[in-house]
């Protein structure tokens, strides 16, 4: 019986953690060429609990070669759409069969509450793989009556094909490791691509376990390869590799720009899902209790380590004091603890670096005149905990208002009318998401077109559906995840003109 923080781990989780960790390249579990390893740290204690290979450019080279071989010459290159569909469904079934193990690994590795990991991260990953499985048999081109006006004495036939883009390099973040892997792997494999996946160095475990499930599902060797390593070594080598046709990145806007520039040098196709500073807008007709609960979920979900986190709360001045008071009460009452504890509501941040970053933003806000009506400090004891924080008396030019904090920190500000709140909501380099809280649908419909964001939620926040495209305006990224739109990121359109 293996325990962590006094909580008994499942047999599968314990067995995985006790085994040597290896990367997956060409269907084989392998060490890094260098033989070097990286520590994996429990964010609830700051202690190292296992090690993974420290892959670098040499490992990326062999992973890309394995993916290229599978794409061009192996069994995968000849596989029919219905077979790709069945493999994805089998993979989803295996993930479901190992759901508790994956949730525990995610909670230990990332720090998020295990209950949330099981019912959000893992559940959404399973559903998304099944959704994408259905698309494998529905990728299609079109036929058209072409004119060819310069050649009048011959007949022509035109059609288009959608073809897999090729070898994909995917770089995923640490906030939703398994779900972000599924968002990349699902459409890539449905469309017939092969992939090299580089997980964040802070959270590599579910990617390694997922790679084992891919092999167990029956995928040919080299279809999915996983290389663990640092971002500036393995990640940079993958983004700039001449042997890939597309790079898919989810992470910060700062790093996304570097990835995009590296891909541009090779004219590699690129999609970027980046940062956000999402506004939560409460109209004067909203129920303060409902709005406060919604605002709490918007910012404190996953410790605020969410690209769509509702980190700017705009409340009509007639409701401001009520909403802030209730939101502060919710924040103060949340149970803080290790993610593996089923009763935890707020887990640790992912790393010491992230904890110091978030605390630095709080100190910056307080130093510029903001006031913390809840939280504002690290939690007592070991681990990388930050108390859920509500800041008021902020100004639009403060760093805490303008920059992405990526932690459980919300700035609450009053406003007077819809034109003012729309202008202030859009006064940011980001445009990923927003939410509006009101039952006045006339005003809601007038406000939605004014908000420059890829997703606008009404009376909810952080609600995703497989059929709904997800992505951002402005510096929040390029391209869309999920829905039919995601297939455009993993396929090329080929036009064919045939003279009869």
DAKACOR-V245330 format. One record per residue. N is the residue number from 0. RES is the residue in three letters. PSI is psi in radians with two decimals (999 if undefined). D_LAST is the distance of its C-alpha to the last C-alpha in Angstrom with 2 decimals. Layout:
<<N | RES | PSI | D_LAST> <N | RES | PSI | D_LAST>>
//
This chain:
<<0 | UNK | 2.10 | 72.38> <1 | UNK | 2.28 | 70.90> <2 | UNK | 2.66 | 71.78> <3 | UNK | 2.18 | 70.77> <4 | UNK | 0.60 | 72.90> <5 | UNK | 0.05 | 74.73> <6 | UNK | 2.26 | 71.60> <7 | UNK | 2.27 | 70.66> <8 | UNK | 2.66 | 67.13> <9 | UNK | 2.77 | 64.97> <10 | UNK | -0.70 | 64.90> <11 | UNK | -0.72 | 61.25> <12 | UNK | -0.81 | 61.87> <13 | UNK | -0.74 | 65.00> <14 | UNK | -0.71 | 63.32> <15 | UNK | -0.75 | 60.44> <16 | UNK | -0.51 | 62.86> <17 | UNK | -0.34 | 65.12> <18 | UNK | 2.66 | 62.35> <19 | UNK | 2.37 | 61.32> <20 | UNK | 2.33 | 58.33> <21 | UNK | 2.66 | 55.32> <22 | UNK | 2.93 | 51.87> <23 | UNK | 1.96 | 48.75> <24 | UNK | 2.17 | 46.48> <25 | UNK | 0.55 | 44.13> <26 | UNK | 0.09 | 45.71> <27 | UNK | 2.47 | 49.19> <28 | UNK | 2.09 | 52.14> <29 | UNK | 2.74 | 53.23> <30 | UNK | 2.95 | 55.75> <31 | UNK | 2.60 | 55.01> <32 | UNK | -0.68 | 54.82> <33 | UNK | -0.32 | 57.91> <34 | UNK | -0.03 | 59.78> <35 | UNK | 2.74 | 60.71> <36 | UNK | 2.87 | 60.85> <37 | UNK | 2.52 | 61.04> <38 | UNK | 2.53 | 63.51> <39 | UNK | 2.14 | 62.41> <40 | UNK | 2.35 | 64.98> <41 | UNK | 1.95 | 66.15> <42 | UNK | -0.24 | 66.18> <43 | UNK | -0.26 | 68.91> <44 | UNK | -0.34 | 71.34> <45 | UNK | 0.17 | 69.98> <46 | UNK | 2.56 | 70.34> <47 | UNK | 2.25 | 67.94> <48 | UNK | -0.17 | 67.02> <49 | UNK | 3.10 | 64.41> <50 | UNK | 2.64 | 62.38> <51 | UNK | 2.80 | 58.70> <52 | UNK | 2.47 | 57.08> <53 | UNK | 1.38 | 56.85> <54 | UNK | 2.67 | 53.34> <55 | UNK | -2.75 | 52.33> <56 | UNK | -0.63 | 49.62> <57 | UNK | -0.67 | 49.95> <58 | UNK | -0.63 | 49.32> <59 | UNK | -0.72 | 46.34> <60 | UNK | -0.84 | 44.89> <61 | UNK | -0.51 | 45.22> <62 | UNK | -0.74 | 43.94> <63 | UNK | -0.69 | 40.78> <64 | UNK | -0.71 | 40.33> <65 | UNK | -0.72 | 40.72> <66 | UNK | -0.69 | 38.21> <67 | UNK | -0.76 | 35.70> <68 | UNK | -0.77 | 36.24> <69 | UNK | -0.68 | 35.75> <70 | UNK | -0.69 | 32.57> <71 | UNK | -0.54 | 30.81> <72 | UNK | -0.19 | 32.32> <73 | UNK | -3.01 | 34.39> <74 | UNK | -0.61 | 34.18> <75 | UNK | -0.64 | 33.31> <76 | UNK | -0.37 | 29.95> <77 | UNK | 0.03 | 28.87> <78 | UNK | 2.45 | 30.55> <79 | UNK | 2.76 | 28.74> <80 | UNK | -0.71 | 29.28> <81 | UNK | -0.54 | 31.73> <82 | UNK | -0.64 | 33.79> <83 | UNK | -0.66 | 34.03> <84 | UNK | -0.82 | 35.17> <85 | UNK | -0.65 | 37.84> <86 | UNK | -0.71 | 39.11> <87 | UNK | -0.68 | 39.60> <88 | UNK | -0.68 | 41.44> <89 | UNK | -0.69 | 43.60> <90 | UNK | -0.75 | 44.37> <91 | UNK | -0.69 | 45.41> <92 | UNK | -0.71 | 47.65> <93 | UNK | -0.69 | 49.31> <94 | UNK | -0.69 | 49.90> <95 | UNK | -0.69 | 51.48> <96 | UNK | -0.44 | 53.65> <97 | UNK | 0.46 | 54.90> <98 | UNK | -0.77 | 55.10> <99 | UNK | -0.70 | 58.82> <100 | UNK | -0.80 | 58.69> <101 | UNK | -0.66 | 55.91> <102 | UNK | -0.72 | 57.87> <103 | UNK | -0.74 | 61.01> <104 | UNK | -0.70 | 59.30> <105 | UNK | -0.72 | 57.84> <106 | UNK | -0.71 | 61.27> <107 | UNK | -0.77 | 63.07> <108 | UNK | -0.77 | 60.59> <109 | UNK | -0.56 | 59.86> <110 | UNK | -0.16 | 63.03> <111 | UNK | 2.68 | 61.46> <112 | UNK | 2.35 | 63.20> <113 | UNK | -0.59 | 62.18> <114 | UNK | -0.74 | 61.97> <115 | UNK | -0.74 | 59.45> <116 | UNK | -0.69 | 57.50> <117 | UNK | -0.76 | 57.33> <118 | UNK | -0.14 | 56.41> <119 | UNK | -1.23 | 54.23> <120 | UNK | -0.95 | 52.78> <121 | UNK | -0.77 | 52.29> <122 | UNK | -0.77 | 51.49> <123 | UNK | -0.60 | 48.82> <124 | UNK | -0.75 | 47.29> <125 | UNK | -0.86 | 47.07> <126 | UNK | -0.67 | 45.55> <127 | UNK | -0.71 | 42.99> <128 | UNK | -0.68 | 41.79> <129 | UNK | -0.67 | 41.38> <130 | UNK | -0.82 | 39.53> <131 | UNK | -0.50 | 37.08> <132 | UNK | -0.69 | 36.68> <133 | UNK | -0.49 | 35.11> <134 | UNK | -0.33 | 32.47> <135 | UNK | -0.59 | 31.28> <136 | UNK | 0.14 | 29.22> <137 | UNK | 0.22 | 28.06> <138 | UNK | 2.13 | 26.28> <139 | UNK | 2.77 | 22.86> <140 | UNK | -2.75 | 19.91> <141 | UNK | 2.75 | 18.04> <142 | UNK | 2.72 | 14.75> <143 | UNK | 2.66 | 14.25> <144 | UNK | 1.84 | 12.79> <145 | UNK | 2.59 | 12.11> <146 | UNK | -0.73 | 13.20> <147 | UNK | 1.16 | 12.59> <148 | UNK | -0.31 | 15.32> <149 | UNK | -0.25 | 15.53> <150 | UNK | 1.64 | 12.26> <151 | UNK | -0.29 | 12.60> <152 | UNK | 0.09 | 10.94> <153 | UNK | 2.77 | 7.19> <154 | UNK | 2.57 | 5.52> <155 | UNK | 2.66 | 5.60> <156 | UNK | 2.31 | 7.06> <157 | UNK | 2.50 | 10.45> <158 | UNK | 2.85 | 13.29> <159 | UNK | 2.67 | 16.62> <160 | UNK | 2.56 | 18.82> <161 | UNK | 2.10 | 22.60> <162 | UNK | 2.58 | 23.96> <163 | UNK | 2.45 | 27.65> <164 | UNK | -0.51 | 29.03> <165 | UNK | -2.32 | 30.90> <166 | UNK | 2.21 | 34.66> <167 | UNK | 2.33 | 36.71> <168 | UNK | 2.13 | 40.23> <169 | UNK | 2.26 | 42.26> <170 | UNK | 2.09 | 45.72> <171 | UNK | 2.75 | 47.71> <172 | UNK | -3.11 | 51.10> <173 | UNK | -0.09 | 54.40> <174 | UNK | -0.60 | 54.88> <175 | UNK | 1.23 | 52.53> <176 | UNK | -0.84 | 51.68> <177 | UNK | -0.80 | 50.25> <178 | UNK | -0.72 | 48.42> <179 | UNK | -0.60 | 46.82> <180 | UNK | -0.77 | 45.72> <181 | UNK | -0.70 | 44.13> <182 | UNK | -0.49 | 42.38> <183 | UNK | -0.81 | 40.70> <184 | UNK | -0.74 | 40.27> <185 | UNK | -1.04 | 38.92> <186 | UNK | -0.56 | 35.66> <187 | UNK | -0.83 | 35.15> <188 | UNK | -0.58 | 35.40> <189 | UNK | -0.64 | 33.52> <190 | UNK | -0.11 | 30.46> <191 | UNK | 0.17 | 30.76> <192 | UNK | 2.93 | 32.57> <193 | UNK | 2.91 | 35.74> <194 | UNK | 2.55 | 38.83> <195 | UNK | 2.07 | 42.04> <196 | UNK | 2.21 | 44.52> <197 | UNK | 1.84 | 47.57> <198 | UNK | 2.84 | 50.18> <199 | UNK | 2.51 | 52.99> <200 | UNK | -0.44 | 55.93> <201 | UNK | -0.48 | 58.25> <202 | UNK | 1.20 | 56.45> <203 | UNK | -0.18 | 54.65> <204 | UNK | -0.79 | 55.84> <205 | UNK | -0.50 | 53.45> <206 | UNK | -0.71 | 50.44> <207 | UNK | -0.72 | 51.95> <208 | UNK | -0.67 | 52.71> <209 | UNK | -0.70 | 49.26> <210 | UNK | -0.63 | 47.75> <211 | UNK | -0.69 | 49.89> <212 | UNK | -0.61 | 48.58> <213 | UNK | -0.77 | 44.97> <214 | UNK | -0.69 | 45.85> <215 | UNK | -0.54 | 47.76> <216 | UNK | -0.34 | 44.76> <217 | UNK | 0.24 | 42.84> <218 | UNK | 2.48 | 40.53> <219 | UNK | 2.63 | 39.63> <220 | UNK | 2.43 | 41.76> <221 | UNK | -0.17 | 40.64> <222 | UNK | -0.78 | 38.61> <223 | UNK | 2.14 | 41.52> <224 | UNK | 2.43 | 44.08> <225 | UNK | 2.14 | 47.15> <226 | UNK | 2.09 | 49.15> <227 | UNK | 2.61 | 52.44> <228 | UNK | -3.13 | 54.05> <229 | UNK | 2.70 | 55.04> <230 | UNK | -0.71 | 52.76> <231 | UNK | -0.11 | 53.55> <232 | UNK | -1.31 | 52.88> <233 | UNK | -0.77 | 50.37> <234 | UNK | -0.79 | 48.78> <235 | UNK | -0.68 | 48.47> <236 | UNK | -0.63 | 47.06> <237 | UNK | -0.78 | 44.35> <238 | UNK | -0.57 | 43.40> <239 | UNK | 0.12 | 43.07> <240 | UNK | 2.31 | 41.50> <241 | UNK | -0.16 | 38.61> <242 | UNK | 0.08 | 37.30> <243 | UNK | 2.65 | 36.36> <244 | UNK | -0.32 | 33.35> <245 | UNK | 2.44 | 35.20> <246 | UNK | 2.31 | 38.85> <247 | UNK | 2.14 | 40.18> <248 | UNK | 2.37 | 43.73> <249 | UNK | 2.24 | 46.27> <250 | UNK | -2.71 | 49.65> <251 | UNK | 2.70 | 51.62> <252 | UNK | -0.67 | 50.20> <253 | UNK | -0.87 | 52.13> <254 | UNK | -0.60 | 50.56> <255 | UNK | -0.65 | 47.13> <256 | UNK | -0.69 | 47.13> <257 | UNK | -0.72 | 47.93> <258 | UNK | -0.78 | 45.15> <259 | UNK | -0.71 | 42.65> <260 | UNK | -0.71 | 43.85> <261 | UNK | -0.71 | 43.63> <262 | UNK | -0.62 | 40.06> <263 | UNK | -0.60 | 39.09> <264 | UNK | -0.55 | 40.24> <265 | UNK | 0.07 | 37.44> <266 | UNK | 0.62 | 34.95> <267 | UNK | 2.36 | 35.25> <268 | UNK | 2.53 | 34.03> <269 | UNK | 2.47 | 37.20> <270 | UNK | 2.43 | 38.59> <271 | UNK | 2.11 | 42.27> <272 | UNK | 1.92 | 44.48> <273 | UNK | -2.66 | 47.74> <274 | UNK | 3.13 | 51.13> <275 | UNK | 2.87 | 52.55> <276 | UNK | 1.17 | 55.71> <277 | UNK | 2.31 | 55.06> <278 | UNK | 2.49 | 57.26> <279 | UNK | 2.04 | 58.87> <280 | UNK | 2.05 | 59.79> <281 | UNK | 2.03 | 62.53> <282 | UNK | 2.91 | 63.08> <283 | UNK | -0.27 | 66.55> <284 | UNK | -0.09 | 65.98> <285 | UNK | 2.58 | 65.05> <286 | UNK | 2.11 | 67.50> <287 | UNK | -0.67 | 69.06> <288 | UNK | -0.74 | 69.31> <289 | UNK | -0.75 | 65.66> <290 | UNK | -0.71 | 64.59> <291 | UNK | -0.75 | 66.82> <292 | UNK | -0.70 | 65.53> <293 | UNK | -0.71 | 61.94> <294 | UNK | -0.64 | 62.74> <295 | UNK | -0.79 | 64.39> <296 | UNK | -0.63 | 61.38> <297 | UNK | -0.61 | 59.13> <298 | UNK | -0.55 | 61.11> <299 | UNK | -0.19 | 62.96> <300 | UNK | 2.25 | 60.13> <301 | UNK | 0.60 | 59.57> <302 | UNK | 0.42 | 62.46> <303 | UNK | 0.06 | 60.41> <304 | UNK | 1.12 | 58.10> <305 | UNK | 2.33 | 55.01> <306 | UNK | -0.45 | 52.53> <307 | UNK | 0.22 | 52.77> <308 | UNK | 2.34 | 56.57> <309 | UNK | 1.32 | 58.24> <310 | UNK | -0.15 | 60.47> <311 | UNK | 2.00 | 61.21> <312 | UNK | 1.99 | 62.99> <313 | UNK | 2.04 | 63.38> <314 | UNK | 2.34 | 65.80> <315 | UNK | 2.44 | 67.00> <316 | UNK | -0.43 | 70.50> <317 | UNK | -0.32 | 72.02> <318 | UNK | -0.01 | 70.82> <319 | UNK | -0.92 | 70.91> <320 | UNK | -0.73 | 74.25> <321 | UNK | -0.83 | 73.63> <322 | UNK | -0.77 | 70.20> <323 | UNK | -0.71 | 71.38> <324 | UNK | -0.79 | 74.50> <325 | UNK | -0.66 | 72.62> <326 | UNK | -0.71 | 69.93> <327 | UNK | -0.67 | 72.70> <328 | UNK | -0.71 | 74.37> <329 | UNK | -0.80 | 71.22> <330 | UNK | -0.78 | 70.79> <331 | UNK | -0.44 | 74.42> <332 | UNK | -0.01 | 74.28> <333 | UNK | 2.42 | 71.26> <334 | UNK | 2.17 | 72.10> <335 | UNK | 2.35 | 71.38> <336 | UNK | 3.14 | 71.00> <337 | UNK | 2.55 | 68.90> <338 | UNK | -0.53 | 65.45> <339 | UNK | -0.26 | 66.24> <340 | UNK | 2.08 | 68.97> <341 | UNK | -0.35 | 67.53> <342 | UNK | -0.09 | 69.82> <343 | UNK | 2.37 | 68.58> <344 | UNK | -0.59 | 67.03> <345 | UNK | 1.99 | 66.84> <346 | UNK | -3.05 | 66.18> <347 | UNK | 2.80 | 66.49> <348 | UNK | 2.91 | 64.07> <349 | UNK | -0.46 | 61.94> <350 | UNK | 2.91 | 64.00> <351 | UNK | -0.65 | 67.07> <352 | UNK | -0.79 | 64.90> <353 | UNK | -0.68 | 63.35> <354 | UNK | -0.80 | 66.77> <355 | UNK | -0.60 | 68.22> <356 | UNK | -0.83 | 65.27> <357 | UNK | -0.78 | 65.80> <358 | UNK | -0.60 | 69.58> <359 | UNK | -0.68 | 69.16> <360 | UNK | -0.73 | 67.23> <361 | UNK | -0.81 | 69.94> <362 | UNK | -0.66 | 72.65> <363 | UNK | -0.80 | 70.78> <364 | UNK | -0.79 | 70.64> <365 | UNK | -0.66 | 74.29> <366 | UNK | -0.43 | 75.28> <367 | UNK | 0.08 | 73.66> <368 | UNK | -0.04 | 75.53> <369 | UNK | 2.82 | 73.52> <370 | UNK | 2.32 | 75.47> <371 | UNK | 2.01 | 74.58> <372 | UNK | -0.10 | 75.49> <373 | UNK | 2.51 | 74.20> <374 | UNK | -2.45 | 73.66> <375 | UNK | -0.01 | 73.36> <376 | UNK | 2.95 | 74.41> <377 | UNK | 2.68 | 73.48> <378 | UNK | 2.71 | 74.68> <379 | UNK | 2.68 | 77.69> <380 | UNK | -3.02 | 77.42> <381 | UNK | 2.95 | 74.93> <382 | UNK | 3.02 | 71.18> <383 | UNK | 1.01 | 68.89> <384 | UNK | 2.47 | 69.77> <385 | UNK | 2.27 | 69.73> <386 | UNK | 2.48 | 71.27> <387 | UNK | 2.22 | 69.08> <388 | UNK | 2.34 | 69.79> <389 | UNK | 2.09 | 69.87> <390 | UNK | 2.38 | 70.57> <391 | UNK | 3.13 | 71.76> <392 | UNK | 0.65 | 73.10> <393 | UNK | 2.82 | 69.99> <394 | UNK | 2.73 | 68.45> <395 | UNK | -0.35 | 64.83> <396 | UNK | 0.02 | 65.30> <397 | UNK | 2.61 | 66.56> <398 | UNK | -0.66 | 64.57> <399 | UNK | -0.37 | 64.90> <400 | UNK | -0.58 | 63.13> <401 | UNK | -0.51 | 60.41> <402 | UNK | 2.65 | 59.51> <403 | UNK | 2.10 | 58.05> <404 | UNK | -0.69 | 61.01> <405 | UNK | 0.88 | 59.27> <406 | UNK | -3.14 | 62.43> <407 | UNK | 1.08 | 64.50> <408 | UNK | 2.15 | 65.46> <409 | UNK | 2.44 | 64.88> <410 | UNK | 2.18 | 66.10> <411 | UNK | 2.26 | 67.21> <412 | UNK | 2.42 | 67.40> <413 | UNK | 2.77 | 68.32> <414 | UNK | 2.95 | 66.47> <415 | UNK | -0.72 | 67.26> <416 | UNK | 3.02 | 64.13> <417 | UNK | -0.69 | 60.36> <418 | UNK | -0.72 | 59.51> <419 | UNK | -0.82 | 61.74> <420 | UNK | -0.58 | 60.40> <421 | UNK | -0.75 | 56.74> <422 | UNK | -0.79 | 57.54> <423 | UNK | -0.62 | 59.46> <424 | UNK | -0.62 | 56.94> <425 | UNK | -0.09 | 54.23> <426 | UNK | 1.19 | 56.59> <427 | UNK | 2.65 | 55.20> <428 | UNK | -0.25 | 52.50> <429 | UNK | 2.88 | 51.14> <430 | UNK | 0.93 | 49.12> <431 | UNK | -0.89 | 48.48> <432 | UNK | 2.94 | 50.25> <433 | UNK | 2.81 | 53.03> <434 | UNK | 2.59 | 54.91> <435 | UNK | 2.32 | 56.67> <436 | UNK | 1.89 | 59.61> <437 | UNK | 2.70 | 60.42> <438 | UNK | 0.09 | 60.36> <439 | UNK | 1.55 | 59.90> <440 | UNK | -0.47 | 56.19> <441 | UNK | -0.84 | 56.20> <442 | UNK | -0.62 | 57.35> <443 | UNK | -0.81 | 55.14> <444 | UNK | -0.53 | 52.02> <445 | UNK | -0.53 | 53.17> <446 | UNK | -0.62 | 53.82> <447 | UNK | -0.86 | 50.61> <448 | UNK | -0.34 | 48.36> <449 | UNK | -0.31 | 51.01> <450 | UNK | 2.12 | 50.95> <451 | UNK | 1.48 | 48.61> <452 | UNK | 2.63 | 47.77> <453 | UNK | -0.45 | 44.85> <454 | UNK | 2.32 | 46.82> <455 | UNK | 2.09 | 49.59> <456 | UNK | 2.57 | 51.71> <457 | UNK | 2.09 | 54.04> <458 | UNK | 0.54 | 57.28> <459 | UNK | 3.00 | 56.04> <460 | UNK | 2.58 | 55.05> <461 | UNK | 0.55 | 53.10> <462 | UNK | 2.11 | 51.27> <463 | UNK | 2.63 | 47.85> <464 | UNK | 2.45 | 45.22> <465 | UNK | -0.52 | 42.20> <466 | UNK | -0.19 | 39.90> <467 | UNK | 2.14 | 41.23> <468 | UNK | 2.51 | 39.78> <469 | UNK | 2.22 | 42.58> <470 | UNK | -3.07 | 42.95> <471 | UNK | 2.88 | 44.63> <472 | UNK | 2.95 | 44.80> <473 | UNK | -2.32 | 46.24> <474 | UNK | 0.24 | 47.68> <475 | UNK | 0.04 | 47.24> <476 | UNK | -3.11 | 43.87> <477 | UNK | 2.20 | 40.12> <478 | UNK | 3.02 | 37.74> <479 | UNK | 2.36 | 38.51> <480 | UNK | 2.79 | 39.68> <481 | UNK | 3.00 | 39.29> <482 | UNK | -3.04 | 37.24> <483 | UNK | -0.53 | 33.47> <484 | UNK | -0.51 | 33.74> <485 | UNK | -0.45 | 34.91> <486 | UNK | -0.46 | 31.56> <487 | UNK | -0.41 | 30.22> <488 | UNK | -0.34 | 32.87> <489 | UNK | 0.17 | 31.70> <490 | UNK | 2.76 | 27.90> <491 | UNK | 2.58 | 25.33> <492 | UNK | 2.18 | 22.30> <493 | UNK | 2.18 | 19.06> <494 | UNK | 2.37 | 16.09> <495 | UNK | 2.17 | 12.58> <496 | UNK | 2.18 | 9.67> <497 | UNK | 2.18 | 6.24> <498 | UNK | 2.24 | 3.81> <499 | UNK | 999 | 0.00>>
//
